[in-house]
Amino acid sequence: MFPADQPSEGPCDPRELARRLQGLNLYLVGMMGAGKSAVGRPLADALGYTFIDADDTLVRASGRSIPQVFAEDGEDGFRRLETQVLNQIACIQRLVVATGGGVVTRPENWGHLRQGVVVWLDAPEDLLLERLRNDPTPRPLLNDPDPSARLGELLGQRRPLYAQADLTIRQEGASPQDVAARILASLPSILREPSVPPNAPAALVDGEGRITPSLN
């Protein structure tokens, strides 16, 4: 991991990446258990960005836990709240945002996500299930009679949506710091340098080869 106060040499210099991002937010997408929050914190620190967990923001905004929202409003109600939160987050710059696992299922959410850079943290199904079972946070999926089958069903539905991300980072249980470093190393491949305007006006040449200020 590259400390924010000690820029590295080469294309992975976090300060150079932050300059090239020009304030664009980074949105981490992926299934629950993919490590979006754990990876988002060191990633934000390296870039000098602020980290936000969209689910935590939703909980504070609604005054209810996520299981409560699901129980009282159903999944549709939860998704509407999620979109409202994302809309507010998108108004702020220089953020690393850990999104909810299902944020990609609503087309309107992509309008917000596309204002920044979308990074898919792809993890194998067995690793996701292991992390969910070890997570003290209540997970509605684990209340299913067959959590493994339900997880596989959700992955089948969401993988094509996650695949629309600007960048895919596959992981097999690496530490959050290592995954954040891989994101930093991969970002230059999808960022373009802004075009530089010419120092002088372009010269126009008429049909006889003479330089002219106008072709009229």
C-alpha positions in Angstrom: 0.0 0.0 0.0 1.3 3.5 -0.8 1.0 5.9 2.2 -0.8 9.1 1.3 2.1 11.2 2.6 4.8 9.3 0.7 4.0 9.2 -3.0 5.5 6.4 -5.0 7.3 6.6 -8.2 5.6 5.6 -11.4 2.0 5.3 -12.6 0.6 4.2 -9.2 1.5 7.5 -7.4 -1.7 8.1 -5.4 -1.3 11.9 -5.6 -0.9 11.8 -9.4 -4.0 9.5 -9.6 -6.0 11.9 -7.5 -5.0 14.7 -9.9 -6.0 12.7 -12.9 -9.3 11.8 -11.3 -10.1 15.5 -11.1 -12.5 15.0 -8.1 -14.4 12.1 -9.6 -15.8 9.7 -7.1 -14.9 6.0 -7.0 -17.9 3.7 -6.5 -17.1 0.2 -5.3 -19.7 -2.3 -6.4 -20.0 -6.0 -5.8 -21.8 -8.6 -3.7 -22.2 -8.3 0.1 -19.0 -9.8 1.5 -16.8 -8.6 -1.4 -15.0 -6.3 1.0 -16.1 -2.9 -0.4 -16.0 -1.1 3.0 -12.7 -2.8 4.1 -11.0 -1.9 0.8 -12.6 1.5 0.5 -11.0 3.0 3.6 -7.3 2.4 2.7 -8.1 3.4 -0.9 -9.6 6.7 0.2 -6.7 7.3 2.6 -4.2 6.8 -0.2 -5.9 9.2 -2.6 -6.7 11.8 0.1 -10.4 11.2 -0.5 -13.2 10.7 2.0 -14.7 7.3 2.5 -18.5 6.8 2.7 -20.4 3.6 3.2 -23.7 4.0 1.4 -25.5 1.4 3.6 -24.4 3.2 6.8 -25.6 6.5 5.3 -29.0 5.0 4.6 -29.3 3.7 8.1 -28.5 7.1 9.6 -30.9 8.9 7.1 -33.8 6.5 7.8 -33.2 6.0 11.5 -33.7 2.2 11.0 -31.4 -0.8 10.5 -31.3 -2.4 7.0 -33.2 -5.5 8.3 -35.9 -3.1 9.7 -36.2 -1.3 6.4 -36.6 -4.6 4.5 -39.1 -5.9 7.0 -41.2 -2.7 7.0 -40.9 -1.4 3.5 -39.9 -4.5 1.5 -37.0 -4.6 -1.0 -38.7 -2.0 -3.2 -38.8 0.5 -0.4 -35.2 -0.2 0.5 -34.1 0.3 -3.1 -36.0 3.6 -3.3 -34.1 4.8 -0.2 -30.9 3.6 -1.6 -31.4 5.6 -4.8 -32.2 8.7 -2.8 -29.0 8.3 -0.7 -26.9 7.7 -3.9 -28.4 10.9 -5.4 -27.2 12.9 -2.4 -23.8 11.2 -2.4 -23.3 12.0 -6.1 -23.5 15.7 -5.3 -20.2 15.5 -3.4 -16.7 15.1 -5.0 -13.6 13.3 -3.9 -15.3 10.3 -2.3 -14.7 6.6 -2.3 -18.1 5.0 -1.9 -18.9 1.5 -0.8 -22.3 0.8 -2.3 -24.8 -1.9 -1.4 -24.7 -5.2 -3.2 -27.9 -4.6 -5.1 -27.3 -0.9 -6.2 -26.6 -2.1 -9.8 -30.1 -3.5 -10.2 -31.9 -0.2 -10.7 -31.1 1.5 -14.0 -31.5 5.0 -12.5 -28.6 4.3 -10.1 -26.3 3.9 -13.0 -26.9 7.5 -13.9 -25.2 8.4 -10.6 -22.5 5.8 -10.7 -21.5 6.8 -14.2 -20.6 10.3 -12.9 -17.6 8.7 -11.3 -15.4 5.6 -11.8 -17.1 2.2 -11.0 -14.9 -0.6 -9.6 -16.3 -4.1 -9.3 -14.7 -6.1 -6.5 -15.3 -9.7 -7.8 -14.9 -12.5 -5.3 -15.7 -16.2 -5.5 -18.9 -17.5 -4.1 -17.3 -19.6 -1.3 -15.3 -16.6 0.0 -18.4 -14.4 0.0 -20.4 -17.0 1.9 -17.6 -17.5 4.4 -17.3 -13.8 5.1 -21.1 -13.3 5.5 -21.2 -16.1 8.0 -18.4 -14.5 10.0 -19.8 -11.0 9.8 -21.6 -9.9 13.0 -23.8 -7.6 11.0 -27.3 -9.2 10.4 -27.6 -10.3 6.8 -31.1 -11.0 5.4 -29.6 -13.5 3.0 -28.5 -15.8 5.8 -32.2 -16.1 6.9 -32.9 -18.0 3.7 -33.4 -21.7 4.1 -30.5 -22.3 1.7 -28.1 -19.3 1.8 -25.7 -20.8 -0.6 -28.4 -21.4 -3.3 -29.8 -17.9 -2.7 -26.3 -16.4 -3.1 -25.7 -18.3 -6.3 -29.1 -17.0 -7.6 -28.2 -13.4 -6.8 -24.8 -13.7 -8.4 -26.3 -15.1 -11.5 -28.6 -12.1 -11.8 -26.0 -9.5 -10.9 -22.8 -10.5 -12.5 -23.8 -9.1 -15.9 -24.6 -5.8 -14.2 -21.4 -5.7 -12.2 -19.5 -6.4 -15.4 -20.6 -3.0 -16.7 -18.1 -1.4 -14.2 -15.1 0.6 -15.6 -12.7 -1.7 -13.7 -12.9 -5.2 -12.4 -10.6 -6.4 -9.5 -10.7 -10.1 -8.9 -9.7 -11.2 -5.4 -9.1 -14.5 -3.7 -8.9 -13.3 0.0 -6.1 -10.8 -0.3 -5.9 -8.2 2.5 -7.9 -4.9 2.0 -4.6 -3.0 1.7 -3.4 -5.3 -1.1 -6.7 -5.0 -3.0 -6.7 -1.2 -2.6 -3.1 -1.2 -4.0 -4.3 -3.3 -7.0 -7.0 -0.7 -7.7 -4.4 2.1 -7.6 -2.2 0.1 -9.9 -5.1 -0.5 -12.4 -6.6 3.0 -12.4 -4.1 4.5 -14.9 -5.3 2.0 -17.5 -8.8 3.6 -17.6 -7.9 7.3 -17.0 -7.1 9.6 -19.8 -5.0 12.7 -19.6 -7.1 15.9 -20.3 -6.4 17.3 -23.7 -4.1 20.3 -23.7 -5.1 23.3 -25.8 -2.6 24.6 -28.3 -0.3 27.4 -27.3 -1.1 29.4 -30.4 -4.1 29.6 -32.8 -4.1 27.0 -35.5 -2.7 28.3 -38.8 -5.1 28.1 -41.8 -3.8 27.6 -45.3 -5.8 28.6 -48.4 -6.0 26.7 -51.7 -2.7 28.3 -53.0 -0.7 27.4 -49.9 -0.8 30.9 -48.3 -1.3 31.2 -44.5 -4.5 33.1 -43.9 -6.5 34.1 -40.7 -9.8 32.9 -42.4 -10.8 30.6 -45.2 -13.8 32.9 -46.0 
